[in-house]
Amino acid sequence: MEKTERNFAESLNDDEGDAIIDHASDDIRVYRRGQLPAVGSTAAKKMLAEEDAKTTRTPLGVGNSTPIDLAYEYGEYTSERDNTAQRGIYVCIWRIDSDGQWRLALDLQKSAPEKP
């Protein structure tokens, strides 16, 4: 799991949308503020098509289920797109697929309110 998370974090620094799609399960759920949830990899790909942000996530907590077939991570993120920075919180839920690979089952980002 650590290797997958590390690879995912590096991919987020290049392109957030591509990173999520590359690590997504077939039935991923993607949640973004102001949008209806994307359910499934096709809908997620459509939602994230313009997510060309370079994103850094700072984990504040991680854990896994027993047996170890689900894992989660939550924390804070910062994204930069078109010279505009955005920050907020995130949570990811990972699941082992039938091929033994860790895949994103859920990716949620909620932007923080802008400072006055």
For each residue, the residues with C-beta under 8 A, 3 or more apart:
1: 4 5 64 68 71 94 102
2: 5 6
3: 6 7
4: 1 7 8 23 94 101 102
5: 1 2 8 9 73 94
6: 2 3 9 10
7: 3 4 10 11 23
8: 4 5 11 12 19 23 104
9: 5 6 12 13 56 57
10: 6 7 13 14
11: 7 8 14 15 18 19 22 23
12: 8 9 15 16 19 54 55 56 57
13: 9 10 54 55 56
14: 10 11 18 19 54
15: 11 12 18 19 51 52 53 54
16: 12 19 20 48 51 52 53 54 55 79
17: 20 21 48 49 50 51 52 53
18: 11 14 15 21 22 48
19: 8 11 12 14 15 16 22 23 55
20: 16 17 23 24 28 30 44 48 51 104 107
21: 17 18 24 41 44 45 48
22: 11 18 19
23: 4 7 8 11 19 20 102 103 104
24: 20 21 28 41 44 103 104 107
25: 28 41 95 97 103 104 105
26: 40 41
27: 39 40 41 105
28: 20 24 25 38 39 40 41 44 103 104 105 106 107
29: 37 38 39 105 106 107
30: 20 37 38 43 44 47 48 106 107 108
31: 35 37 38 106 107 108 109 110
32: 35 47 109
33: 88 109 110 111
34:
35: 31 32 38 47
36:
37: 29 30 31
38: 28 29 30 31 35 43 44 46 47 48
39: 27 28 29 43 44
40: 26 27 28 43 44
41: 21 24 25 26 27 28 44 45
42: 45 46
43: 30 38 39 40 46 47
44: 20 21 24 28 30 38 39 40 41 47 48
45: 21 41 42 48 49
46: 38 42 43 49
47: 30 32 35 38 43 44 51
48: 16 17 18 20 21 30 38 44 45 51
49: 17 45 46
50: 17
51: 15 16 17 20 47 48
52: 15 16 17 81
53: 15 16 17 79 80 81 86
54: 12 13 14 15 16 79 80 81
55: 12 13 16 19 77 78 79 80
56: 9 12 13 77 78 79
57: 9 12 73 75 76 77 90
58: 75 76 77
59: 62 73 74 75
60: 74 75 76
61: 73 74 75
62: 59 71 72 73 74
63: 71 72
64: 1 68 70 71 72
65: 68 69 70 71
66:
67:
68: 1 64 65 71 96
69: 65 95 96
70: 64 65 93 94 95 96 105
71: 1 62 63 64 65 68 93 94 95 102
72: 62 63 64 91 92 93 94
73: 5 57 59 61 62 91 92 94
74: 59 60 61 62 89 90 91 92
75: 57 58 59 60 61 89 90
76: 57 58 60 87 88 89 90
77: 55 56 57 58 87 88 89 90 109
78: 55 56 85 86 87
79: 16 53 54 55 56 85 86 87
80: 53 54 55 83 84 85 86
81: 52 53 54 84 86
82:
83: 80
84: 80 81
85: 78 79 80
86: 53 78 79 80 81 111
87: 76 77 78 79 111 112
88: 33 76 77 109 110 111 112
89: 74 75 76 77 109 110 112
90: 57 74 75 76 77 107 108 109 110
91: 72 73 74 106 108
92: 72 73 74 104 106 107 108
93: 70 71 72 104 105 106
94: 1 4 5 70 71 72 73 102 103 104 105
95: 25 69 70 71 102 103 105
96: 68 69 70 100 101 102 103
97: 25 100 101 102 103
98:
99:
100: 96 97
101: 4 96 97
102: 1 4 23 71 94 95 96 97
103: 23 24 25 28 94 95 96 97
104: 8 20 23 24 25 28 92 93 94 107
105: 25 27 28 29 70 93 94 95
106: 28 29 30 31 91 92 93
107: 20 24 28 29 30 31 90 92 104
108: 30 31 90 91 92
109: 31 32 33 77 88 89 90
110: 31 33 88 89 90
111: 33 86 87 88
112: 87 88 89
113:
114:
115:
116:
